[in-house]
Amino acid sequence: MAEFNTDVLIIGTGPAGSATAALLSSYGVENVVVNRYRWLANTPRAHITNQRCMEVLRDLGPEVEAEAYLHGTHQDLMGENIFCESLAGEEIGRMKSWGKHPLSRAAHQLASPCHMIDLPQTFMEPILFGAACRRGTQARMSTEYLRHEQDADGVTTTVHDRLSGREYDIRSKYLVGADGGNSLVAEHCDLPFDGQMGVGGSMNILFRADLSKYVAHRPSVLYWIMQPGADVGGIGMGLVRMVRPWNEWLIVWGYDINQPEPEVTEAFATGVARQLVGDPELEIELLSANTWTVNNKYATHMQKDRVFIMGDAAHRHPPSNGLGSNTSIQDAFNLAWKLAAVVRGQAGAGLLDSYSEERAPIAKQIVTRANQSIEEFGPIFQALGMTGGTDIEKIRAGMAARTDATPEAEAQRAAIREAIAFKKYEFDAHGVEMNQRYKSGATVTDGQAEPAFQRDAELHYQPTTWPGARLPHVWVFDHDSGEQVSSLDLCGHGAFTVFTGIGGEAWVEAAGAVGMEFGLGIAAHVIGPRQAYVDHVGDWARASEITDTGCLLVRPDHHVAWRADKMADDPAGELRRVLTQVLAR
Ligand SMILES: Cc1cc2nc3c(=O)[nH]c(=O)nc-3n(C[C@H](O)[C@H](O)[C@H](O)COP(=O)(O)OP(=O)(O)OC[C@H]3O[C@@H](n4cnc5c(N)ncnc54)[C@H](O)[C@@H]3O)c2cc1C
């Protein structure tokens, strides 16, 4: 007999689990979240928070978005990505990253109402978890998932209360495994994975020390350090990462995975910190140290009937490109509205199949990208004549050679410049972050071909309203107040939205009628002169890719479900046809 029932049980309060709980509670769906520990993140692992992730927080509400900006380090302090011998030593080069270059910043500003921030996981998790609990999530800490069984009507999950030592069952309609890279839920579902765990060894050393004199004039999140051993294991090179400017830091340093795991004692950690900072007298306040492995593994299917996996449970990869928590939160944004629609009886269970169809290709993409980014440090080592090098004199000789007035040295300088600039695929890959387009039963293209990418799809975001793509952001203007409002603010928040223009009012009526029929609130906006929202600049007319009498139907996760270029003979019939398919009714 289950101790209690709920609609959705979530295992894990990391970014994926907390985001799912916050979204479900915002949509009014009963949920319980458990965590085997009594605390939220106690180390600041994830930090790069991209625009798409910020859009999810914005969708959760202005107070959630504002809290993230309040605690995050501003984009302006993130982007002087430095490559150097040590913080105190010679700088080899730098690349403007995370939208720091003016051209990249313009692309960021055009793409989203939100900007990137650096938000350590120790801040992100309490924001999401707090929002979830305030809105109705029941949280049980010190509660460990042990196993589950599912039947035609639901899932019975057995957990272990670590306070009392008691085991008990929770009954839910659905179970979400957001239980991280060693996911037991994924294992118990026997879900298929490609790739390999443990392809490299790495360690984190978290410490406090005021390093302002080395960094404040070249503000960055990441300082890459070229030292003997920097190309062994780890994430491509030694890293000194800003956690809080400029007195809290995380060193990421590799070790050979084929050798025994090093014991990261206080003396060892201090030694690594002194070596990478380049100050043999440096005193640090060591906060924590641990080892971890670089993984290259992703689920090719993320669902077994009533059970879903998300976040690191489904995609296990190094932190390169800063995609882990961002992608985990976007998994949640994809699944939560679907669970809500099915639990409320507005959609058939078939809608849930689209979660894996849409997110498994993203899992593969980001795991592959993150691991490739490690490899792409290779040309920097090669240009400096350091391959497999542990010889500091050889490295120094290689670095000195680049200062000669010879054709060879000039070629070396060019090779270093080129190798560093190429790292934009890790540190300024706006397309990887923003170009996610879905192909599944929950989008209806009516045969419209997917627009080809005009530029490198990993580097550059390309807006489109092709069904499956995220609705492009443009600013429109509130007719009464004159305030600018993002197109993304007009959709989402758990509801489907219809957009049309002057002459398209029949779509609004149709949305009302079909929404009533399906027991679904569908928001509707006519954008144009003297309407509630006005397109003074003409950006909406360009971005919407439909005529004024046309229609965009946007899903609760901001992705376009369907579009019609112009008024249909039977707009209600069209919306009924499309929503029947999308919602698997
Ligand atoms: C050094 C480093 C830097 C990183 N930088 C970035 C970055 O800049 N940007 C980014 O987006 N990502 C980054 N990441 C990755 C990011 O930390 C992860 O992708 C993210 O934490 C995944 O979130 P999650 O919720 O899926 O899993 P986790 O954060 O691992 O959370 C798992 C949750 O499940 C709970 N749990 C596990 N097993 C059980 C069980 N049996 N019973 C109950 N509860 C259980 C855990 O206690 C925890 O609450 C970085 C990672 C590292 C190591």
Ligand as a Chemical Component Dictionary entry (heavy atoms), coordinates in Angstrom:
data_LIG
# 
_chem_comp.id                   LIG 
_chem_comp.type                 NON-POLYMER 
_chem_comp.pdbx_formal_charge   0 
_chem_comp.three_letter_code    LIG 
# 
loop_
_chem_comp_atom.comp_id 
_chem_comp_atom.atom_id 
_chem_comp_atom.alt_atom_id 
_chem_comp_atom.type_symbol 
_chem_comp_atom.charge 
_chem_comp_atom.model_Cartn_x 
_chem_comp_atom.model_Cartn_y 
_chem_comp_atom.model_Cartn_z 
_chem_comp_atom.pdbx_ordinal 
LIG C1  C1  C 0 33.105 21.291 -13.278 1  
LIG C2  C2  C 0 31.752 21.292 -13.920 2  
LIG C3  C3  C 0 31.331 22.429 -14.581 3  
LIG C4  C4  C 0 30.095 22.469 -15.208 4  
LIG N1  N1  N 0 29.727 23.598 -15.866 5  
LIG C5  C5  C 0 28.521 23.664 -16.475 6  
LIG C6  C6  C 0 28.084 24.875 -17.084 7  
LIG O1  O1  O 0 28.798 25.870 -17.122 8  
LIG N2  N2  N 0 26.846 24.926 -17.631 9  
LIG C7  C7  C 0 26.033 23.835 -17.606 10 
LIG O2  O2  O 0 24.910 23.949 -18.135 11 
LIG N3  N3  N 0 26.409 22.668 -17.031 12 
LIG C8  C8  C 0 27.639 22.552 -16.459 13 
LIG N4  N4  N 0 28.002 21.409 -15.820 14 
LIG C9  C9  C 0 27.111 20.243 -15.862 15 
LIG C10 C10 C 0 26.003 20.297 -14.832 16 
LIG O3  O3  O 0 26.527 20.368 -13.530 17 
LIG C11 C11 C 0 25.114 19.070 -14.978 18 
LIG O4  O4  O 0 24.809 18.872 -16.324 19 
LIG C12 C12 C 0 23.813 19.251 -14.192 20 
LIG O5  O5  O 0 24.053 19.284 -12.819 21 
LIG C13 C13 C 0 22.835 18.134 -14.496 22 
LIG O6  O6  O 0 21.666 18.349 -13.757 23 
LIG P1  P1  P 0 20.739 17.146 -13.350 24 
LIG O7  O7  O 0 19.633 17.755 -12.586 25 
LIG O8  O8  O 0 20.439 16.323 -14.528 26 
LIG O9  O9  O 0 21.648 16.196 -12.413 27 
LIG P2  P2  P 0 22.376 16.499 -11.040 28 
LIG O10 O10 O 0 22.701 17.924 -10.891 29 
LIG O11 O11 O 0 23.474 15.513 -10.959 30 
LIG O12 O12 O 0 21.279 16.156 -9.949  31 
LIG C14 C14 C 0 20.909 14.821 -9.653  32 
LIG C15 C15 C 0 19.977 14.833 -8.460  33 
LIG O13 O13 O 0 19.505 13.517 -8.236  34 
LIG C16 C16 C 0 19.703 13.180 -6.871  35 
LIG N5  N5  N 0 19.820 11.709 -6.810  36 
LIG C17 C17 C 0 20.698 10.925 -7.457  37 
LIG N6  N6  N 0 20.442 9.628  -7.185  38 
LIG C18 C18 C 0 19.385 9.603  -6.343  39 
LIG C19 C19 C 0 18.638 8.565  -5.708  40 
LIG N7  N7  N 0 18.924 7.273  -5.888  41 
LIG N8  N8  N 0 17.610 8.914  -4.912  42 
LIG C20 C20 C 0 17.282 10.210 -4.714  43 
LIG N9  N9  N 0 17.948 11.234 -5.293  44 
LIG C21 C21 C 0 18.984 10.923 -6.099  45 
LIG C22 C22 C 0 20.942 13.948 -6.486  46 
LIG O14 O14 O 0 21.082 14.068 -5.091  47 
LIG C23 C23 C 0 20.641 15.274 -7.158  48 
LIG O15 O15 O 0 19.721 16.017 -6.423  49 
LIG C24 C24 C 0 29.243 21.331 -15.175 50 
LIG C25 C25 C 0 29.658 20.185 -14.505 51 
LIG C26 C26 C 0 30.900 20.149 -13.882 52 
LIG C27 C27 C 0 31.350 18.904 -13.181 53 
# 
loop_
_chem_comp_bond.comp_id 
_chem_comp_bond.atom_id_1 
_chem_comp_bond.atom_id_2 
_chem_comp_bond.value_order 
_chem_comp_bond.pdbx_ordinal 
LIG C1  C2  SING 1  
LIG C2  C3  SING 2  
LIG C2  C26 DOUB 3  
LIG C3  C4  DOUB 4  
LIG C4  N1  SING 5  
LIG C4  C24 SING 6  
LIG N1  C5  DOUB 7  
LIG C5  C6  SING 8  
LIG C5  C8  SING 9  
LIG C6  O1  DOUB 10 
LIG C6  N2  SING 11 
LIG N2  C7  SING 12 
LIG C7  O2  DOUB 13 
LIG C7  N3  SING 14 
LIG N3  C8  DOUB 15 
LIG C8  N4  SING 16 
LIG N4  C9  SING 17 
LIG N4  C24 SING 18 
LIG C9  C10 SING 19 
LIG C10 O3  SING 20 
LIG C10 C11 SING 21 
LIG C11 O4  SING 22 
LIG C11 C12 SING 23 
LIG C12 O5  SING 24 
LIG C12 C13 SING 25 
LIG C13 O6  SING 26 
LIG O6  P1  SING 27 
LIG P1  O7  DOUB 28 
LIG P1  O8  SING 29 
LIG P1  O9  SING 30 
LIG O9  P2  SING 31 
LIG P2  O10 DOUB 32 
LIG P2  O11 SING 33 
LIG P2  O12 SING 34 
LIG O12 C14 SING 35 
LIG C14 C15 SING 36 
LIG C15 O13 SING 37 
LIG C15 C23 SING 38 
LIG O13 C16 SING 39 
LIG C16 N5  SING 40 
LIG C16 C22 SING 41 
LIG N5  C17 SING 42 
LIG N5  C21 SING 43 
LIG C17 N6  DOUB 44 
LIG N6  C18 SING 45 
LIG C18 C19 SING 46 
LIG C18 C21 DOUB 47 
LIG C19 N7  SING 48 
LIG C19 N8  DOUB 49 
LIG N8  C20 SING 50 
LIG C20 N9  DOUB 51 
LIG N9  C21 SING 52 
LIG C22 O14 SING 53 
LIG C22 C23 SING 54 
LIG C23 O15 SING 55 
LIG C24 C25 DOUB 56 
LIG C25 C26 SING 57 
LIG C26 C27 SING 58 
# 
